[in-house]
Amino acid sequence: MKVFLTGGTGAIGRHLVPKLVEAGHEVSALARSPEKADGLQRQGATPVQVSLFDAEALAAAFAGHDAVINLATAIPSTARYAFRRAWRANDRIRTEGSTAVAEAARSAGVGRLIQESVVFLYPDRGDEWIDETVEPDVFPILEANLVAERNTREFGEQHGAGVVLRFGLFYGPGSSHSDEMLSFARKRFGVQLGRPGAYQPAIHLEDAASAVVAALDVPSGTYNVCDDEPLTAREFTDAIAAAVGRRPWLRGPGRLTSLGGRNTAALTRSQRVSNRRFRQTASWSPRYPDARAGWAAVVAAG
Ligand SMILES: NC(=O)c1ccc[n+]([C@@H]2O[C@H](COP(=O)([O-])OP(=O)(O)OC[C@H]3O[C@@H](n4cnc5c(N)ncnc54)[C@H](OP(=O)(O)O)[C@@H]3O)[C@@H](O)[C@H]2O)c1
C-alpha cells in the first residue's frame, strides 16, 4: 500500500515507520524541518514538507496514496498538563488539523483514514471492563479528540474506511512521559496517578505501532488499543519499580492528582479497558500482555 503518515517523527511514529517499510508499504511522511526529513529518509520513508492545516496542499500531497494515518499530536509536558492553555496546540491539531486531513483525504480519493485517539475519554467504571460501546465522557482537554473521531467516522460513512484507534497510555523508548517515570523510579520515587486501585490502560509503543500496521486491514470502526490486562495505578508503579530493581520510598501524587480537577481527571479515573474488539478484528495481539512484561523489556533494552 502507499501510505501517508503525519506524526511519523513522534512517539509512535518512530516505531511505526520501520514496521510499515518492513511490511512492504511505501511510506510518505509529513516532515516539519530538514532534520526530521533526514530522519524519516534514513528510516525508509519519503519526507514531505506540508502544513497540517492546509487542506489543499495536503490533498496534493495525499494524491495517489491508499491510506492516510494521522498521528500528529502536541501533548503538553507533565509539568504543564493541568493547565488548560497548554492544550491549545493539541486542540488545534485534533480539530482544525484533523478536519483538514479528512477533507484532503476525501478530495484526493484516499481509501482509508486512520486517526489516533485515546482511551482516556471513557468514564470511571471502577472494576468493570470498558469496551467501545461505553459512551465517552466529555471534558475539556480531550474534547478535541471527539472532533477528530467524528471527522474520521464521517469519512468512513461517506468515502472509504474510517478507523479510530483509541490508545492507552504510551510507555517505552521515545515516550517522554514514560522516560520521566523511569527516571523517577531509579531515584526510588514511584509516580502513581490517582487512587491506588484505579485501573490504568497502557500500551508499549512497539505494540501501538504494530496495531497501526494491522489497522490498514480492518473495517471502519472505533477500536481500543491497549494491552491485555490493564494494571491498577499501584501495580503499574510496582511494575516500573520491579523493572529497575528499586522499591519506591515514596509514591505520588496519588489522590492529589485530582487537584487538577477536570484537566487531570483523564489520568485518575479507573478505566479497565478491553482490547477484545481489535484483537478479534485485526490480526494483532500485543507482544507485551501487560505493563509488567513491557517495563521489564524497556529496562532490559537499556
Ligand atoms: N496515548 C498516550 O499516552 C499519548 C499520546 C500522545 C502523546 N503521548 C506522550 O506525550 C509525549 C509528547 O507527545 P507529543 O504530542 O509531542 O507526541 P509525539 O508523538 O512525541 O509527537 C507528535 C508528532 O506530531 C507532530 N506534530 C506536532 N505538531 C504538529 C503540527 N503542528 N503539524 C504537524 N505535525 C505536528 C510532531 O512533529 P515534530 O517531530 O516535527 O514535532 C510529531 O511527529 C510523547 O512522548 C508521549 O509520551 C502519550
The ligand as a Tripos MOL2 file, in Angstrom:
@<TRIPOS>MOLECULE
LIG
   48    52     1     0     0
SMALL
NO_CHARGES

@<TRIPOS>ATOM
      1 N1         -1.7810    7.7870   24.3590 N.am      1 LIG1
      2 C1         -0.7930    8.3720   25.0070 C.2       1 LIG1
      3 O1         -0.4110    8.0230   26.1210 O.2       1 LIG1
      4 C2         -0.0440    9.5160   24.3610 C.ar      1 LIG1
      5 C3         -0.4460   10.0700   23.1520 C.ar      1 LIG1
      6 C4          0.3390   11.0710   22.5820 C.ar      1 LIG1
      7 C5          1.4840   11.5050   23.2460 C.ar      1 LIG1
      8 N2          1.8230   10.9330   24.4180 N.ar      1 LIG1
      9 C6          3.0310   11.3190   25.1640 C.3       1 LIG1
     10 O2          3.2700   12.6840   25.0820 O.3       1 LIG1
     11 C7          4.6380   12.9010   24.7290 C.3       1 LIG1
     12 C8          4.6960   14.1570   23.9190 C.3       1 LIG1
     13 O3          3.7570   13.9850   22.9570 O.3       1 LIG1
     14 P1          3.5960   14.7050   21.5980 P.3       1 LIG1
     15 O4          2.2020   15.0760   21.4660 O.co2     1 LIG1
     16 O5          4.6910   15.7240   21.3360 O.co2     1 LIG1
     17 O6          3.7280   13.4880   20.6700 O.3       1 LIG1
     18 P2          4.8300   12.8110   19.8420 P.3       1 LIG1
     19 O7          4.2080   11.5410   19.4230 O.co2     1 LIG1
     20 O8          6.1460   12.7710   20.5070 O.co2     1 LIG1
     21 O9          4.9800   13.7630   18.5500 O.3       1 LIG1
     22 C9          3.9110   14.2700   17.8780 C.3       1 LIG1
     23 C10         4.0490   14.1540   16.3690 C.3       1 LIG1
     24 O10         3.1610   15.1000   15.8150 O.3       1 LIG1
     25 C11         3.9120   16.0290   15.0400 C.3       1 LIG1
     26 N3          3.3420   17.3580   15.1610 N.ar      1 LIG1
     27 C12         3.2310   18.1250   16.2680 C.ar      1 LIG1
     28 N4          2.6870   19.3080   15.9630 N.ar      1 LIG1
     29 C13         2.4520   19.2910   14.6230 C.ar      1 LIG1
     30 C14         1.9120   20.2360   13.7080 C.ar      1 LIG1
     31 N5          1.5140   21.4500   14.1010 N.pl3     1 LIG1
     32 N6          1.8520   19.8920   12.4150 N.ar      1 LIG1
     33 C15         2.2540   18.6740   12.0120 C.ar      1 LIG1
     34 N7          2.7720   17.7380   12.8100 N.ar      1 LIG1
     35 C16         2.8730   18.0460   14.1130 C.ar      1 LIG1
     36 C17         5.3090   16.0010   15.5940 C.3       1 LIG1
     37 O11         6.2280   16.5080   14.6330 O.3       1 LIG1
     38 P3          7.6780   17.0430   15.0660 P.3       1 LIG1
     39 O12         8.5180   15.8220   15.3010 O.co2     1 LIG1
     40 O13         8.1210   17.8500   13.9260 O.co2     1 LIG1
     41 O14         7.4800   17.8310   16.3280 O.co2     1 LIG1
     42 C18         5.4660   14.5180   15.8700 C.3       1 LIG1
     43 O15         5.7180   13.8210   14.6810 O.3       1 LIG1
     44 C19         5.0590   11.6510   23.9740 C.3       1 LIG1
     45 O16         6.4360   11.4280   24.0810 O.3       1 LIG1
     46 C20         4.2550   10.5970   24.6680 C.3       1 LIG1
     47 O17         4.9580   10.1510   25.7950 O.3       1 LIG1
     48 C21         1.0890    9.9640   25.0020 C.ar      1 LIG1
@<TRIPOS>BOND
     1     1     2 1
     2     2     3 2
     3     2     4 1
     4     4     5 ar
     5     4    48 ar
     6     5     6 ar
     7     6     7 ar
     8     7     8 ar
     9     8     9 1
    10     8    48 ar
    11     9    10 1
    12     9    46 1
    13    10    11 1
    14    11    12 1
    15    11    44 1
    16    12    13 1
    17    13    14 1
    18    14    15 2
    19    14    16 1
    20    14    17 1
    21    17    18 1
    22    18    19 2
    23    18    20 1
    24    18    21 1
    25    21    22 1
    26    22    23 1
    27    23    24 1
    28    23    42 1
    29    24    25 1
    30    25    26 1
    31    25    36 1
    32    26    27 ar
    33    26    35 ar
    34    27    28 ar
    35    28    29 ar
    36    29    30 ar
    37    29    35 ar
    38    30    31 1
    39    30    32 ar
    40    32    33 ar
    41    33    34 ar
    42    34    35 ar
    43    36    37 1
    44    36    42 1
    45    37    38 1
    46    38    39 2
    47    38    40 1
    48    38    41 1
    49    42    43 1
    50    44    45 1
    51    44    46 1
    52    46    47 1
@<TRIPOS>SUBSTRUCTURE
     1 LIG1         1 GROUP 0 **** ****
